[in-house]
């Protein structure tokens, strides 16, 4: 869907910093219009785009929670996506982003990047934002409370109540009702089918990314592999192996050699370098 003003975008034929091409738009193969509005430019990966198709694709990635822009065009003669990473500077220039669009892109990119690299919650004692450093320990000490109240204050990262019981622990504290809701969701979610993947008709509908633990769902279109919107790592939604490992014994649209991985009983911790 076009946004206001998007249909008016066009390249300037006099711009010598762009490489114009006559072949079809690799993101939208519909025949181009005549005149400057039909000009196509070549991205750094070699695929052709128009301002409209590039803007639409990158907006759709942002809407899915992804702020790293990768080329979705197929490599010549294959069903393999290009996957080249485009810089925001390149996207901004070749998508001919308006001031309003730049603001939208940059605000959302900043928000998504912050969510990717930070793990913050509100301390139940002083209401300050606290970052957890030990990702496998639910017992967190608030330094702000310790400074203000001159005594140690620990709370549970999972239930956000004052810590009760021995520490460190990675599963729960001793407060009643301290459960991992994400694990409950993985345990109780419905099953789903992947219509375009042979034989996959009863797969858990929610998975935890095997790299970072982020909860993801498959939109039931295309192949069995998805890209995690948080860590940007591609993995097989069916067998939960990283895509390169899965493809050693399978392909995008046929069953995995090891079948459908069972429901996950733990959530991977992202070891960010």
JORARA-V870042 format. One record per backbone hydrogen bond with DSSP energy under -1.0 kcal/mol. CO is the residue of the C=O (numbers start at 0). NH is the residue of the N-H. Records with the same first field share a line. If there is no record, write none. Layout:
CO = NH, NH
This chain:
2 = 5
5 = 8
11 = 14
14 = 17
18 = 41
34 = 37
35 = 38
39 = 20
40 = 48
42 = 45
46 = 42
47 = 25
48 = 40
49 = 53
50 = 54
51 = 55
52 = 56
53 = 57
54 = 58
55 = 59
56 = 60
57 = 61
58 = 62
59 = 63
60 = 65
61 = 64
68 = 85
70 = 82
72 = 81
74 = 77
79 = 74
83 = 70
86 = 90
87 = 91
88 = 92
89 = 93
90 = 94
91 = 96
97 = 101
98 = 102
99 = 103
100 = 104
101 = 105
102 = 106
103 = 107
104 = 108
105 = 109
106 = 110
107 = 111
108 = 112
109 = 113
110 = 114
111 = 115
112 = 116
113 = 117
118 = 131
120 = 129
122 = 126
127 = 122
129 = 120
132 = 134
133 = 136
137 = 156
139 = 154
141 = 145
142 = 146
143 = 147
144 = 148
152 = 141
153 = 162
154 = 139
155 = 159
160 = 155
163 = 173
168 = 137
174 = 177
176 = 178
179 = 183
180 = 184
181 = 185
182 = 186
183 = 187
184 = 188
189 = 204
191 = 202
193 = 196
196 = 199
198 = 200
199 = 193
202 = 191
206 = 215
208 = 212
213 = 208
215 = 206
223 = 236
225 = 234
227 = 231
232 = 227
233 = 242
234 = 225
235 = 239
237 = 260
240 = 235
241 = 245
242 = 246
245 = 248
251 = 223
252 = 197
255 = 258
269 = 271
